[in-house]
Each structure stands twice: as C-alpha cells, then as structure tokens.
Amino acid sequence: MTTAPSTFAIRRPAGGLARHVSQYWLSLNNTSSVYAALPDGCVDLVLEVTSSGYRSWIYGSTTRPTAIPCKAGTHYLGIRFRPGQSRHFINAAAHEITDGREDLRTLMRFPAARVAAHIASEALFDELDAILIAALSRTPPVESYIDGIVQHVDAHRGVARVDDIAVRFGKSRRQMERVFLQTVGVPLKFFCMISRLKHAADLIVHPASRSLTTVAHDAGYSDQAHMTRDFTRLAGVSPGQLRVDDAFFQYHSPR
C-alpha cells in the first residue's frame, strides 16, 4: 500500500461534541498484528482502509480483554463514543452489540467512503467534527438519567453501591440496571469496576513510586489481592505488569 512510516494519533473532538465523543484515533500504515480491546463501557466506530477499498464497523462495549486482528500497512480510524452516548448516533441499543461488531452501514448514516478517501488529510478531524455535529442537528440528543449515573460513578471513581445509586436517582434497582445495560452495554456494577480500575491504573502510573498496597487502599479495593483479581479479569495484566508498561493503558481511557 505504501512505504510511509507508521504513525498513531489521538485527537479530541470539537467542544460541542465533547460530552458525546471521547476521542478520535488514527493509525496510519499500521504495523501491529493485533489490538487489545479492554472493557471501558465505550462503543467505537472503526474504518479499515487499504489501497483496494475500505471496511467499516461499529464495535460494542467489551466485557473481557479481546484481541482484535489487525493488518500491516493498513490505515485505521476510530471514533470512540463516551459511555452511553452512542445512542445519539447509531440505530441499536448498546447491549445489542456488546462483545461484538456490526456493519456500520446498518446502524448509522456516515459518509464512510468520503472519509476513507481522505483518511491521511490534515482536515480529517475537522471533517469528523462536522459529520457528527450534523448528525446531532438532524436528531437532537435526548437526555437520560443514565448520563447522570455515568457521571456519578466516574466522579466517585467506581466506588459506589448500586443500591445507593438507585436511591440517589429515585429509581428501582431492577429498572435502573435494565436501562443502564441497554444504554451503556455493560451492567452497572461492572461499569463501577471499570471506573475503579481506571483510577487504580492512574495511581499506579502517576506517580510510579506509590506502593501497590497503597494504590489498592486509595482506589477502594478491600486489599491488593482484590485489585489484582480485577486487573487480571478486566485488563489481562497484573498491576505490576502495568507499572512496567504504563503505555498499555494510555489509549484505553475514555476521559
């Protein structure tokens, strides 16, 4: 396809999209054979572009570390929606595509061919802003109390009881959990685990001098073993391995 060097970039969306879109990411002339997708409560739009054409998908939230095969020399573009915000852009409830992917064309009006043709253009990210802003103009966002729950969980860094959240938002636990799963794609308790793990990862990496026992305590785990179990389940690595390779988490936080 090309002999140009591989590059990877992350770009934040325009201010008006920030509450709905976490980030754009772009890998030109990819050299990796696999991408490790971690549970984060997010839905991604992904374009794969080669010299012969393109393919496009919507990837749902994951509930386990997932190895996604990639092709060398291929361009990849992603739009990562914030937890629960994909509902404003795609025609599917988030839980319908959890741990899977669907053809972009069946779920969303998106000029994939035009974007694929200009994937290496300097104006690419501005074009993505314009496309998504136009989508919101056609169908204005409808607020949901689930948005408040997502914000509440992240503000408390995952240390929140489901029963307490139901009381705070004036909902029955059963109803709240059902709507949260449909909107975000993962159970509320699981989303709390994700949020707490992201906070623990931040503490491990910044600053790296903090002991893992202290991190476990500060992040709200019962002990270091509890934290290690969650890291193994959700990230496929131990806290100690993260400390050695802190770049592992840099791309996965939707904040």
N, C-alpha and C positions, 0 to 999 in steps of 0.2 A: 504493500500500500504506500509506504513512504519510509524514508530513512531518517526522518527528522527525529530529534531526541524526544524521549518521553517526558511529559510534564503533567503535574497534578495541581489543581487549584480549587479553592473553596471560596465562594462569594456569597455575601449576604444579600437578600432581596431589597428592593426599594422599601422605604419606610412604611408605605401603606399596605405592604404585604407581610410585614414582619410578624404580625400576630398569627398569620396563617402558614407561612413558609419559613422553615428553619434555615435552609441554605440551598444554594446550587453547588454542585460539584462537577468537575470536568477533568477527565483523564484522556489526554491526547497521546496516541501511539503507546497504548498500554503495554507493559512488559510483564505484568503479573498473570499467573495462570489461574488464580483463584482469589475471590474476595470473601473475607469472613464477615458475614452479616450478623450483628448482635441484636438481641432484644432491646428495643428502645421505644416501643409504642408508636413508631412513625410508619407512614406509608410513603413509598418512593415511586416517582415516575422515572423510568430509565430508557434512554435511547442508546442503541449499539450501532455504530456507523462504520462501514467498511467501504472500500473502493467500489464495490458492486451494489451497494444499497444500504438499507438500514432496517432494524427491527426495533420495536418499542413495546414496553410492558409497564404495568402497574404492579409493584411488589408490595404485598401486605406486610403488616407487622409480623415479627417472628417471636416464637416462644422458646427458642433454643438457638445456640450458635449454629449458623448454617453456612456451609461452604458453597459459594456460587461460582461455577466455572467461568473463566474469562479467556479471551483470545488475544494473543500477542499482536501488536501492530494495529489494534482496533481502537477507535475513539469511543469513549463512554461519557454520557451526560446524564446527570441526575438532578431531580427536583425533590427535595425532602420536605414533606408537609409536617407541620407540628402535630403532636398527638391530638387526634380528634378533628383536625382541620381538613382532612382530605374530603370530608363530606361536602364541602363547598365547591369541589372541582370534579369529582368523579361520581358516576352513577352506580354506586354499590356501597352497601354498608361495610364498614371496615372489617367486621368479623367474618364477612363472606370470603375475604381473600387472605386471612391470616395464615401464615406459613405457606403461602403460595404466590402465584402471579397470574395475571390475566392480560390479554391483549389490550393495549392502550386504546385501540380504536373502538372497542366495545364499551368502554367505560367513560370516555372523555372526548370532548371536541378539542383537538390540539393539532396545530399545523406541523406535524412531525417531519414531513418531507422538507418543508422550508427551513426548519431549524437544523435538520441533518445536513442540508446543503451548505449551511453557514456555521457549522459547528466550531471551526477554528477562527471565526471572525472576532475582531475586537469588540464588536457591537452585540455579541451573542447574549450577554447577561441583560443588557438593556432591552433586547427583544423579548427575552423571557419575562421580564417585568411587565412589559406592555401586553403580552399574551394573557398573563394571569390576571392583570388588572381588568382587562376587557372581559374575561370570564366572570369576574365578580360583578362587573357592571351589568352583564346580562341576567345574572341571578344573584341578587344581593344576599349576603350572608345572613342567616337566621341564628340568633343567639341561642345557646343551650346552657342549662345549669351544669352540664358536664364540663364545659370550659372552665367554670369556676372551680370544679373539683380538681381538674388537672393542675390549675394554678395553685390551689391549696396544697396538694400533695408535693409539688415541686418546692413551694415555699417552706414546707416542713421537711424537705429533703427525704421524703419517703417514710418518715417516722410518724405514721398516722394510722389509727384504727378505723376499720371500715364502719363499725357501728357508730363511732363518734362522727364520722363524715356524714353518715345518713342523718343523724340528729342535727348537725350543723346546717345541712341543706334542706331539712324538712321533708325528707323522702323516706319511704320504706326501704329497708336494706335490699330486699329482693328486687323491687322495681329499679332502684338505683344501679345495682350491679348489672341488671339486664341491659339497661340503656347505655351504661358505660361500655360494656363489652361490644355492643353494636356500633358505638360511635368511635371507640379507640382501637378495638380489635383484640385487646387482651383484657383479662379480668382486672378489676380494680386492685385487689390485693397484690396481684402480680405486678401491676404498674407501680405500686408503692415499693416493691422490691427493686424494680429497675431504678427508680429515683434514688433510693438509698445507696444502691451500688455505685451509681454515677458520682454521688457525693463522696463516697469512700474512695473511689478512684482518684478524684481530685485531691483529696487529703494525702493519698499515698504519693502522688507525683509532685505536689506543691504544698509544703516542701518535702523533699525526699528524706529528710533527716528524722521525720516523725516515726516512731516505732509502730509496727503493725498492731500491737496490743492497744496502743493509744488511739489509733485510727478506728479500730473496731468499737471502742468505747464512745468516741466522739461522733461516730456515724450512727449510733443507736443499736448496734448489734449486742446480743447477750454476751458474746465473747469472741475471741479471734477465730475459733473453730467455726462458729456460726457464719462469720464473714467469709471464711474460706469456702464453705459449702455453697454460699450464694455466688461467689465468683466462679467457682467451678461449673455450676449449673447455668449461669447466665452468660458468662464470658468465655468459658472453656480454658481459662488460665487461673493460676493462683495469684493472690495478692503479691507474693514475692516475684513471680514472673512479670507482673505488670511493672513493678519497680525497676526491673532490668530493662524493659522495653516500654517506656511510657508512651511512645508514639502509637502503640496499639489502640489506645482509646481516643486519640485526638480527633479522629474523624467521626466517631460514633455519638457524640453528644449533640442533641438537637437544641441546645440552649442558644 
